[in-house]
Amino acid sequence: MSFSWTNPIPIAYKKLLQMEHPEQLLPGFSMHYRGRLNAPKGKSDAEKDDLPEFEPFKGAVPRGPQDYNSLTLMKLDLHKNENTMAHRTNSFKHDNLIIRRGQKFIMTLTFNRTYNLNTDTAMLEFVMGKNSLSGKATYVIVLLGPKCPISDQTCKWVVEVKMTGDTMTVGITPSADCIVGQYHIFLTVLVNPSGKKRTDLNTDIYVLFNAWCPEDEVFLSDENQRKEYVLNDQGIIFNGETDNVASRPWNFGQYKPGVLDACFYVLNKSGILLDDRKSVILVTRRTSAMVNALDDNGVLVGNWSGVYTMGTSPSAWTGSAEILLQYSNSGTPVSYAQCWVYAGVLNTILRCLGVPCRVVTNYNSSHDSNGNLTIDIFVDEDGTMNRTHTNDSMWNYHCWNEAYMRRPDMTLDSKYWGWQVVDATPQETSNGFYQCGPTSVKAIKEGDLCYPYDARFVFAEVNSDVVFKMVDRNGQWTTVQKNTTYVGKKILTKAVGSNVAESIMNNYKYEEGSPSDVAVMERATSFGCARDRSLHQETDVDIELMAPSVQLGQHFYLTLGIKNKSLEQRTVQLTVTCSVIYYTGVNFSSFKEERKTVSLGPSMTKNLIIEILANEYMDHMVDQGSLKFICVGKVQENNQVLAAGQVVRMEVPILSLKLDGEVRVGHEMSVTVEFTNIFNMVLEHVHLRMEGPGEMGFKKKYYEYIAPGASLTWTESFVPERPGEGTVVGSLDCPKLRQVYGKLEFYSQP
């Protein structure tokens, strides 16, 4: 790097020019603290301080001959098996000791002689990152004897010592609010009167959040919930649409080799200060930003286009571990993701760190572009949808996460503690980053949107109104229909201890139209959530669109119900527009339009049947595509305008997985995937994936094509490494067929 200076060069810059990498001292680089701070603030626990082997006391005289009788460590035993069992971390495949904060762990130190309580003084130093500081809790001193001229008043770690000859057994309880991360351990012995002799124990311990500790801010009292939301490494993520809920298995995989380090790699790369890792609030917020690649080169690149040639299709992933390992090994974002992939990966990271977390699916999820709690759907006077004016979108479903924590930053009492929304899908920026949450679910229900973080956005996702507006030839619009119950129609998560869906909608909102619901909407409005208060005309004719469950590639019939509620004759002109949409609600292509005129006598009801042929929509289908039907009608007698909509999800085949062999720890078993192409089209560039729990790794298979009616069989071998329940997850993915999954549950004998 070269510099030029027209005036006499200052001495500081003369030194700068002589440096090999002077750019490191300039603003924007890691050492920009110069002139502002004495030392940079630590942001990575992967870095280590080079503490001196001998540290003299201030004013000490030069050392004399070495004292060969000084206390020296001969052996260290971290009791890994005993400690990990007690801390419920024994499932992690890791060489280092992994513990949870606020809970005691044991280590045994064997010295060269008996420890003398009257003359010997020793301490353990737990050091995190570079430039570690006691006041910032990145440098923790645990005293092992009663006499020591050094005191660490900020240390809240509790120590118990038991001596047996030359062996010292130490019980250490890290404080319940200590920094979460990787600590390097030193043993330091005071050598009077000169200084401290330090021994590097050449080992690290990992400290996680502790949902079992009442003093930890992630404490969760229910043991079954702790097993589900912290310990379970398998899950179900719900998708589909409101009237046709589907699900897919997901392997969170937090125990797989390398995943713990990958999760801390994400945290280190996030830039969060080490001292801020005490707070689950700050950790979850920053992690939600890091799981997406926007702004900070985070874990996953989003892609909803349907073109995935430069990466992996979002629907092909079977779990989080492969993604996290690829990211930590390469240091570059992984392609590609959509909402459930972001949610699955964030769930893995938070559970791995010890935070109770679950994946939540919100059906008919609003993405309100102008913040008025309204999804505006514009139609022209002829009944067709106006794509130019319609900017808001409503996702068939959207996945986010809930993390369980206390929120002392909101209220001193526990009113808004508990489940908090955290969303890693990049939708809107918050404080300049694509991040969302944590947002109190209870505060959303009560409409208290003044608290951090992103409460207004989350509130709109579950509470917006759907408003149909007709645009005339002059660009003026009139509200013709409003639906206040469509958005947030269902909110589901996996039930504790089973794979069925649990509705948690009552956690987010009161019953529609109830006094509490009305009060909440008024309260939300007072906090800046504008509402569209335009009135729509009451109609004396109702219309409704109905469709059955539909297999992709099948013909089906759409039913349009028309009901005359008046006591007079009514003539209704109807336009039905048929489109293919992405699951995000964004229109891809219109493939059919039907116009009908219906006459109804007083109080009469009629059903119109519209046939939808496979060859009409198949060429328009996109990744996770659904069919959207919009019907707009006009009553000739009074010019009333009617509107209705219906989304139909295309069901796809299920992947078959079969088990062969003895299911026992250490014994090989075989899993066979079977699939038949039931479609009248060739499936090209077919990718198969299979993944099991723990060390049962990722298996992949590629087929150039599968002809119509052809079948495939693929067998792989696995060796279970722990007893109990396990799941093998499989996926099939190709450009013409996405979201094909299967799973095989088994029980492994010891």
Secondary structure, 3 states (H helix, E strand, C coil): CCCCCCCCCCHHHHHHHCCCCHHHHCCCCCCCCCCCCCCCCCCCCCCECCCCCEEECCCCCCCCCCCCCCCCEEEEECCHHHHHHHHCCCCCCCCCEEEECCCCEEEEEEECCCCCCCCCCEEEEEECECCCCHHHCCEEEEECCCCCCCCCCCCCCEEEEEEECCEEEEEEECCCCCCCEEEEEEEEEEECCCEEEEEEEEEEEEEECCCCCCCCCCCCCCHHHHHHHHHCCEEEEEEEECCEEEEEEEECCCCCCCHHHHHHHHHHHCCCCHHHHHCHHHHHHHHHHHCECCCCCCCEEECCCCCCCCCCCHHHCCECHHHHHHHHHHCCCEEEECHHHHHHHHHHHHHHHCCCEEEEEEEEEEECCCCCCEEEEEEECCCCECCCCCCCEEEEEEEEEEEEECCCCCCCCCCCCEEEEECCCCCCCECCECCCCCEEHHHHHHCCCCCCCCHHHHHHHHHCEEEEEEECCCCCEEEEEEECCCCCCCEEEECCCCCCEEECHHHHCCCCCCHHHHHHHHHHHHCCCCCCCCCCCCCCEEEEEECCCEECCCCEEEEEEEEECCCCCEEEEEEEEEEEECCCCCEEEEEEEEEEEEEECCCCEEEEEEEECHHHHHHHCCCCCEEEEEEEEEECCCCCEEEEEEEEEEECCCCEEEEECCCECCCCEEEEEEEECCCCCCEEEEEEEEECCCCCCEEEEEEEEECCCCEEEEEEEECCCCCEEEEEEEEEEECCEEEEEEEEEEEEEC
